[in-house]
Amino acid sequence: MLRESQIFRIDHYLGKETVQNIMALRFANGIFEPIWNRRYIDHVQITAAEEVGVEQRGEYYDTAGALRDMMPNHLFQLMSLTAMEPPISFDANTFRDTPVERLSPNRLVMHIQPEEGITLRFGAKVPGPIVRLGAVNMDFAYADYFGATPSTGYERLLYDAMCGDATLFQRGDMVEAAWNVVGSILDVWTALPARSFPNYAAGTWGPAQADELLQRDGRQWREIPQTLA
């Protein structure tokens, strides 16, 4: 029987630099970490928006559905990284060697003259297979600061698997916990007769019921600009 340390469950979202950068942004910056809690954050929105439709995936979606496809892996992982308590390390079991004692300080600079403006400096993860932090200034984009092109995520994960580094892979107990949540929803859907389906037109931001869900608490969904979707 295979040991947990021998199993690498790939979720390509965890290989994306920006997803890895959530932890660097949270825990490497004293300006963000103390206020990353319910006292200062009103609510969190995790949006999975795609321009393409079901296309050739119809047969797969008829049997699997979007809930199974997206929730127990991609979206739950993003939620975990956003809401988790600070880890004791950045290694899969005991974590990764990070220069915590040598972190660059955050810097808020107000330029009076000759060029008026404000600059905020914070730490972010430099793209690559190791956790290395670099200082960037607002506005921050990978291509501008590090000259990196976006990757699919699989490159990094395959590299880590070959190195035996399970940091960015889901453990078995994580998978079971996620499917306990999703399984309960699927059981209810199976037990209850089909009800009205909150459909919506292709290219729109979803059904009206989704808007009503947030409006009950006086909130609204943030629509992503088309250039970022």
C-alpha positions as CSV (number, residue, x, y, z in Angstrom):
1,M,0.0,0.0,0.0
2,L,1.3,3.4,-0.9
3,R,2.1,5.9,1.9
4,E,0.6,9.4,1.9
5,S,4.1,10.8,1.2
6,Q,4.1,8.8,-2.1
7,I,0.8,10.2,-3.4
8,F,0.7,13.5,-5.3
9,R,-2.8,14.7,-6.1
10,I,-2.5,17.4,-8.7
11,D,-4.7,20.5,-8.6
12,H,-3.2,22.9,-11.1
13,Y,-4.7,25.9,-9.3
14,L,-2.1,25.2,-6.5
15,G,0.7,25.5,-9.1
16,K,-0.3,29.0,-10.2
17,E,2.0,31.7,-8.9
18,T,-0.7,34.0,-7.8
19,V,-2.4,31.3,-5.7
20,Q,1.0,30.6,-4.0
21,N,1.4,34.3,-3.6
22,I,-1.7,34.4,-1.3
23,M,0.4,33.0,1.5
24,A,3.4,35.3,0.7
25,L,1.1,38.4,0.6
26,R,-0.6,37.4,3.9
27,F,2.3,36.3,6.1
28,A,5.3,38.1,4.7
29,N,3.8,41.6,5.1
30,G,3.3,43.2,8.5
31,I,0.9,45.7,6.9
32,F,-1.5,43.0,5.9
33,E,-1.3,40.0,8.3
34,P,-2.6,41.8,11.5
35,I,-5.7,43.0,9.7
36,W,-6.5,39.8,7.7
37,N,-9.3,38.8,10.0
38,R,-13.1,39.2,10.4
39,R,-12.7,42.4,12.4
40,Y,-11.4,44.3,9.3
41,I,-12.6,42.2,6.4
42,D,-16.3,42.6,5.5
43,H,-16.6,39.6,3.3
44,V,-14.7,37.5,0.8
45,Q,-15.7,36.7,-2.7
46,I,-14.1,33.9,-4.7
47,T,-15.3,34.1,-8.3
48,A,-14.7,31.4,-11.0
49,A,-15.7,33.1,-14.2
50,E,-15.2,31.7,-17.7
51,E,-15.8,33.1,-21.1
52,V,-16.3,29.7,-22.7
53,G,-19.4,27.6,-22.2
54,V,-19.7,23.9,-21.7
55,E,-18.5,23.4,-25.3
56,Q,-17.3,19.8,-25.8
57,R,-17.5,19.1,-22.1
58,G,-21.3,18.4,-22.2
59,E,-21.1,14.7,-21.6
60,Y,-18.7,15.2,-18.7
61,Y,-20.8,17.9,-17.1
62,D,-24.0,15.9,-17.4
63,T,-22.6,13.2,-15.1
64,A,-20.1,15.2,-13.0
65,G,-21.5,18.7,-12.8
66,A,-19.8,21.9,-11.8
67,L,-20.1,21.2,-8.1
68,R,-17.9,18.1,-8.3
69,D,-15.6,19.8,-10.9
70,M,-14.8,23.0,-9.1
71,M,-15.7,23.0,-5.4
72,P,-13.7,20.2,-3.6
73,N,-10.5,21.2,-5.3
74,H,-10.0,24.6,-6.9
75,L,-12.4,26.8,-4.9
76,F,-12.0,25.1,-1.5
77,Q,-8.2,25.4,-1.8
78,L,-8.5,29.1,-2.5
79,M,-10.8,29.5,0.5
80,S,-8.4,27.6,2.7
81,L,-5.4,29.8,1.7
82,T,-7.5,32.9,2.3
83,A,-9.0,31.9,5.7
84,M,-6.4,29.6,7.2
85,E,-4.5,30.3,10.4
86,P,-0.8,31.1,10.1
87,P,1.2,27.9,9.4
88,I,4.1,26.9,11.6
89,S,6.2,26.6,8.4
90,F,6.0,26.5,4.6
91,D,6.9,22.8,4.3
92,A,4.5,20.0,3.4
93,N,5.1,18.3,6.8
94,T,7.5,20.4,8.9
95,F,7.8,23.5,5.5
96,R,9.8,25.0,3.7
97,D,13.0,27.1,4.5
98,T,11.9,30.7,4.3
99,P,13.9,33.8,5.3
100,V,11.3,35.0,7.9
101,E,14.0,36.7,10.0
102,R,15.2,38.7,6.9
103,L,11.9,40.0,5.6
104,S,11.9,43.4,4.0
105,P,9.8,46.0,5.9
106,N,6.7,47.4,4.3
107,R,7.1,51.0,3.2
108,L,4.5,53.6,2.6
109,V,6.1,56.6,0.9
110,M,4.3,59.9,0.2
111,H,5.9,61.9,-2.5
112,I,5.3,65.7,-2.0
113,Q,7.3,67.1,-4.9
114,P,8.3,67.3,-7.7
115,E,6.2,64.3,-8.6
116,E,3.3,63.9,-6.2
117,G,2.1,60.5,-5.3
118,I,2.0,57.6,-2.9
119,T,3.9,54.3,-3.1
120,L,3.3,51.2,-1.1
121,R,6.0,48.6,-0.9
122,F,5.2,45.0,0.0
123,G,6.7,41.5,-0.3
124,A,5.6,39.0,-3.0
125,K,6.7,35.6,-4.1
126,V,9.2,35.6,-7.0
127,P,8.1,33.1,-9.6
128,G,9.9,29.8,-9.4
129,P,10.1,26.4,-7.7
130,I,11.3,27.8,-4.4
131,V,9.7,30.2,-2.0
132,R,11.8,33.4,-2.6
133,L,10.4,36.8,-1.7
134,G,10.9,40.1,-3.6
135,A,9.9,43.6,-2.8
136,V,7.4,45.2,-5.2
137,N,5.6,48.5,-5.3
138,M,1.9,49.1,-6.0
139,D,0.7,48.6,-8.8
140,F,2.0,45.1,-9.0
141,A,1.9,42.8,-12.0
142,Y,4.2,39.7,-12.5
143,A,5.1,40.7,-16.1
144,D,6.1,44.2,-15.0
145,Y,8.3,43.2,-12.1
146,F,9.7,39.8,-12.7
147,G,9.3,39.4,-16.5
148,A,7.4,36.1,-16.1
149,T,4.7,34.8,-18.3
150,P,1.7,33.0,-16.7
151,S,2.0,29.3,-16.5
152,T,-0.7,26.6,-16.3
153,G,0.4,25.5,-12.9
154,Y,1.2,21.9,-14.1
155,E,4.8,22.7,-14.8
156,R,5.5,23.6,-11.2
157,L,3.6,20.7,-9.8
158,L,5.2,18.1,-12.0
159,Y,8.6,19.5,-11.0
160,D,7.7,19.2,-7.3
161,A,6.4,15.7,-7.7
162,M,9.7,14.6,-9.3
163,C,11.5,16.2,-6.4
164,G,9.2,14.5,-3.8
165,D,7.9,17.8,-2.5
166,A,4.3,17.4,-1.5
167,T,3.8,21.0,-0.4
168,L,1.3,22.0,-3.1
169,F,-0.6,18.7,-3.2
170,Q,-3.7,17.8,-1.3
171,R,-3.4,15.3,1.5
172,G,-5.9,12.4,1.7
173,D,-7.6,13.9,4.8
174,M,-8.1,17.2,3.0
175,V,-9.8,15.5,0.1
176,E,-12.1,13.6,2.5
177,A,-13.0,16.7,4.4
178,A,-13.9,18.5,1.1
179,W,-16.0,15.7,-0.2
180,N,-17.9,15.4,3.1
181,V,-19.2,18.9,2.4
182,V,-19.9,18.3,-1.3
183,G,-21.3,14.8,-0.7
184,S,-23.9,16.2,1.7
185,I,-25.1,18.6,-0.9
186,L,-25.2,15.9,-3.6
187,D,-27.2,13.7,-1.2
188,V,-29.9,16.4,-0.7
189,W,-30.1,16.9,-4.5
190,T,-30.5,13.2,-5.0
191,A,-33.2,12.8,-2.3
192,L,-35.4,15.8,-3.2
193,P,-37.4,16.1,-6.4
194,A,-36.0,18.6,-9.0
195,R,-37.1,22.1,-8.4
196,S,-36.9,25.3,-10.5
197,F,-33.4,25.7,-11.8
198,P,-31.9,29.2,-11.5
199,N,-30.8,29.5,-15.1
200,Y,-29.2,32.5,-16.8
201,A,-28.1,33.6,-20.2
202,A,-24.7,32.8,-21.5
203,G,-22.3,35.7,-21.1
204,T,-24.0,37.1,-18.1
205,W,-22.8,37.1,-14.4
206,G,-25.2,34.4,-13.2
207,P,-28.8,34.0,-12.1
208,A,-30.8,36.7,-10.2
209,Q,-31.0,34.5,-7.2
210,A,-27.2,34.8,-6.8
211,D,-27.6,38.6,-6.6
212,E,-30.4,38.3,-4.1
213,L,-28.3,36.1,-1.9
214,L,-25.8,38.9,-1.2
215,Q,-28.4,41.6,-1.2
216,R,-30.0,40.1,1.9
217,D,-26.9,41.3,3.8
218,G,-26.6,44.6,1.9
219,R,-23.7,43.4,-0.3
220,Q,-23.3,42.9,-4.1
221,W,-21.0,40.8,-6.3
222,R,-17.9,42.5,-7.7
223,E,-18.0,42.2,-11.5
224,I,-14.6,41.4,-12.9
225,P,-13.5,43.7,-15.8
226,Q,-13.7,41.9,-19.1
227,T,-9.9,42.3,-19.6
228,L,-9.3,40.3,-16.4
229,A,-11.9,37.5,-16.9
